């Protein structure tokens, strides 16, 4: 690991507390101070890339208006995992609890962020979230700024999730490993997990295989809903998942926001996944 996990958590916490406070109070200057350009945002409804201060301002204003619609007066954010990817990059996961006055609005929702050092300051370069209970929030934030990727990018995502799913159904850990970038961040409604080693990945895979057998999982159908390129070597995708025992849904179908990275070997791999369910409610731990 490069750098200290405690330092990474401290930097991420400072940034997220500041931007959360700025969003809740409509303080654009306070928000912009912690955001770098380009800044990308991925959600369960799609993604956008902001290359100018004006673009960031537009998304910020839509977010503030949406929070006001839901009566949200505070955003409590708790960092659950943070790591230096390199000396100038931090990947972190956190949970956001919207609060209306003194009462929490439903349950916290999961988030993933990338922070990059610019000169002596740390800036948020990428954010990803899935909001299960604030219907329409993510689509309002994205507005007309939502971007799509070329068809070949859609094919790449389809191939990755297809190979990942087949690896689970066939119990083939080596095939699954080829689809995953480490560290891999998995986010659910109740918690987040950071998988840093093959040993951890294998342990999670074995647990999923047990759940598959217990629940009689016979098929996992994943439909790609949208794909967006978020800069060189980074892709955001939205996937709808249907888990079946024969022709019967094992759990209600759900939507996941995923991020893929293209490695030095030119292969795309999953690096994060956000879904609105509790992780232990699912018979496996992916999209």
C-alpha positions in Angstrom: 0.0 0.0 0.0 1.2 3.5 -0.8 0.9 5.9 2.1 -1.1 5.5 5.3 -4.7 4.3 5.3 -5.4 6.6 8.3 -4.1 9.6 6.3 -6.2 8.6 3.3 -9.3 8.4 5.5 -8.5 11.7 7.2 -8.1 13.5 3.8 -11.3 11.9 2.4 -13.3 12.7 5.6 -12.2 16.4 5.4 -13.2 16.7 1.8 -16.5 14.9 2.1 -17.6 16.8 5.3 -16.9 20.1 3.5 -18.7 19.2 0.3 -21.6 17.7 2.2 -22.0 20.9 4.3 -21.8 23.0 1.1 -24.5 21.0 -0.6 -26.8 21.2 2.3 -26.4 24.9 2.6 -26.2 25.9 -1.1 -22.6 27.1 -0.7 -21.2 26.7 -4.2 -17.9 28.4 -3.4 -17.4 26.0 -0.5 -18.2 23.0 -2.8 -16.1 24.2 -5.7 -13.1 24.6 -3.4 -12.9 20.8 -3.1 -13.7 19.8 -6.6 -11.1 19.4 -9.4 -11.6 19.5 -13.1 -12.5 17.5 -14.9 -15.0 16.1 -12.4 -17.2 13.1 -13.3 -20.3 11.8 -11.6 -21.8 8.4 -12.0 -25.3 7.3 -10.7 -27.9 4.7 -11.2 -29.4 6.8 -13.9 -26.2 7.5 -15.9 -23.2 9.7 -15.7 -21.7 13.0 -16.7 -18.3 14.7 -17.1 -17.8 18.3 -16.1 -14.9 20.1 -17.7 -15.7 23.7 -16.7 -16.6 25.6 -13.6 -19.9 26.4 -15.2 -20.7 22.7 -15.7 -20.0 22.0 -12.1 -22.1 24.9 -11.0 -25.1 23.6 -13.0 -24.9 20.2 -11.5 -24.4 21.7 -8.0 -27.5 23.9 -8.4 -29.6 21.0 -9.5 -28.4 18.9 -6.6 -29.2 21.7 -4.1 -32.7 22.1 -5.6 -33.3 18.4 -5.4 -32.3 18.2 -1.7 -34.6 21.1 -0.9 -37.5 19.2 -2.6 -37.0 16.3 -0.2 -36.7 18.7 2.8 -33.0 17.7 3.4 -31.2 20.1 5.7 -28.0 18.0 6.4 -25.9 15.3 4.8 -24.1 13.1 7.3 -21.2 11.3 5.6 -19.1 8.5 7.1 -16.0 7.2 5.4 -15.9 3.4 5.6 -12.8 2.7 3.6 -10.0 4.7 2.0 -6.7 3.9 0.3 -3.9 5.6 -1.5 -3.9 4.2 -5.1 -0.7 6.1 -5.7 0.9 9.1 -3.9 -1.4 11.5 -5.7 -4.7 9.5 -5.8 -7.1 8.3 -3.1 -10.0 5.9 -3.6 -12.6 6.0 -0.8 -16.1 4.7 0.0 -18.6 6.4 2.3 -22.2 6.3 3.4 -24.5 9.4 3.1 -27.3 9.8 5.5 -29.7 12.6 4.4 -31.3 14.4 7.4 -34.5 16.4 7.5 -34.4 18.7 10.5 -33.5 16.2 13.2 -34.9 13.1 11.5 -33.0 10.8 9.1 -34.6 10.4 5.6 -34.9 6.7 5.2 -31.6 4.9 5.2 -28.0 5.9 4.2 -27.0 5.4 0.6 -23.6 4.3 -0.7 -21.0 6.4 -2.4 -17.5 6.0 -4.0 -15.1 8.8 -4.7 -11.7 9.4 -6.2 -9.6 12.3 -4.9 -6.5 13.6 -6.7 -3.8 15.9 -5.5 -3.6 19.1 -7.4 -0.5 21.2 -6.3 -0.8 21.0 -2.5 -4.6 20.5 -2.4 -6.8 17.3 -2.6 -9.7 17.6 -5.0 -12.6 15.2 -5.7 -12.2 14.0 -9.3 -14.9 11.4 -9.5 -18.0 10.5 -7.5 -20.4 7.6 -7.8 -23.6 6.9 -5.9 -26.9 4.9 -5.9 -29.9 6.4 -4.2 -32.6 3.9 -3.7 -35.2 5.9 -1.9 -35.0 9.5 -3.2 -36.8 8.8 -6.4 -35.7 11.0 -9.3 -32.8 12.6 -7.4 -30.0 11.3 -9.6 -31.8 12.0 -12.9 -32.5 15.6 -11.7 -28.8 16.1 -10.9 -27.6 14.8 -14.2 -30.2 16.8 -16.2 -29.4 17.3 -19.9 -25.7 16.8 -19.1 -25.9 13.0 -19.1 -23.5 11.5 -21.6 -23.5 8.2 -23.5 -20.6 6.1 -24.8 -20.1 4.6 -28.3 -21.6 1.2 -29.1 -18.2 -0.5 -28.7 -18.0 0.6 -25.1 -21.4 -0.9 -24.5 -20.1 -4.1 -25.9 -17.1 -4.0 -23.6 -19.3 -3.7 -20.5 -21.7 -6.4 -21.7 -18.7 -8.7 -22.2 -17.2 -8.0 -18.7 -20.5 -8.5 -16.8 -21.3 -11.6 -18.9 -17.9 -13.2 -18.1 -18.2 -12.2 -14.4 -21.7 -13.8 -14.2 -20.6 -16.9 -16.0 -17.7 -17.3 -13.6 -20.1 -17.2 -10.7 -22.5 -19.7 -12.2 -19.7 -22.0 -13.1 -17.7 -21.6 -9.9 -14.6 -20.5 -11.8 -12.6 -18.1 -9.6 -9.8 -17.6 -12.1 -12.3 -16.4 -14.7 -13.8 -14.0 -12.1 -10.4 -12.7 -11.1 -9.7 -11.7 -14.7 -12.8 -9.4 -14.5 -11.8 -7.5 -11.3 -9.3 -4.8 -10.6 -7.9 -4.6 -7.1 -8.6 -2.8 -4.9 -12.3 -3.5 -5.6 -14.9 -1.4 -3.8 -18.4 -2.9 -3.2 -21.1 -0.7 -1.8 -24.5 -1.6 -0.4 -27.2 0.1 1.5 -25.8 -0.9 4.9 -22.0 -0.9 4.3 -19.1 -0.9 1.9 -16.3 -3.4 1.4 -12.8 -2.8 0.1 -11.3 -6.0 -1.4 -7.5 -5.5 -1.6 -6.0 -8.9 -2.1 -6.7 -12.1 -4.0 -7.2 -13.9 -0.7 -10.0 -11.6 0.2 -11.5 -11.8 -3.2 -11.4 -15.6 -3.0 -13.1 -15.7 0.4 -15.9 -13.5 -0.9 -16.2 -15.7 -4.0 -16.5 -18.9 -1.9 -19.2 -17.2 0.2 -21.1 -16.3 -2.9 -20.9 -19.9 -4.3 -22.4 -21.2 -1.0 -25.3 -18.7 -1.4 -25.8 -19.7 -4.9 -26.2 -23.4 -3.9 -28.4 -22.6 -0.9 -30.7 -20.4 -3.0 -30.7 -22.7 -6.1 -29.5 -19.9 -8.4 -29.7 -21.2 -12.0 -29.2 -18.0 -13.9 -28.2 -14.3 -13.5 -29.4 -12.0 -16.3 -27.6 -8.7 -16.5 -28.9 -6.0 -18.9 -26.7 -3.0 -19.7 -28.8 0.1 -19.4 -26.2 2.8 -20.2 -22.5 3.4 -20.5 -20.4 6.6 -20.3 -16.7 7.3 -20.8 -15.4 9.4 -17.9 -12.0 10.2 -19.2 -9.1 8.0 -20.4 -9.4 4.5 -19.2 -12.5 5.0 -17.0 -16.0 3.8 -17.8 -19.3 4.1 -15.9 -22.1 1.7 -16.5 -25.6 1.0 -15.3 -26.7 -2.6 -15.1 -30.1 -4.2 -14.3 -29.8 -7.6 -12.7 -32.3 -10.4 -12.5 -31.3 -13.4 -10.3 -33.3 -16.6 -11.1 -34.1 -20.0 -9.7 -35.5 -21.6 -12.8 -38.0 -18.9 -13.9 -38.6 -17.4 -10.5 -36.9 -14.3 -9.2 -34.9 -15.0 -6.1 -34.8 -11.3 -5.1 -36.4 -8.3 -6.7 -34.5 -7.1 -9.8 -32.2 -4.2 -9.0 -30.0 -1.6 -10.7 -26.3 -1.2 -10.0 -23.8 1.6 -10.9 -20.4 0.2 -11.8 -17.0 1.7 -12.7 -14.4 -0.1 -14.9 -10.8 0.7 -15.4 -8.7 -0.1 -18.5 -5.4 -1.5 -17.3 -1.9 -1.2 -18.8 -2.7 -4.5 -20.6 -5.7 -2.7 -22.4 -8.1 -5.0 -20.5 -11.2 -3.4 -18.9 -12.0 -4.6 -15.3 -14.5 -3.8 -12.6 -13.2 -1.6 -9.9 -16.4 -0.5 -8.0 -20.1 -1.4 -7.8 -22.9 0.5 -6.0 -26.3 -1.0 -5.4 -29.2 0.1 -3.1 -29.6 -3.3 -1.3 -28.0 -4.5 2.0 -25.0 -6.6 0.9 -26.1 -9.5 3.1 -29.6 -9.5 1.6 -28.2 -10.7 -1.7 -27.3 -14.3 -2.5 -24.1 -13.1 -4.0 -22.0 -9.9 -3.9 -21.9 -8.1 -7.2 -24.2 -5.9 -9.2 
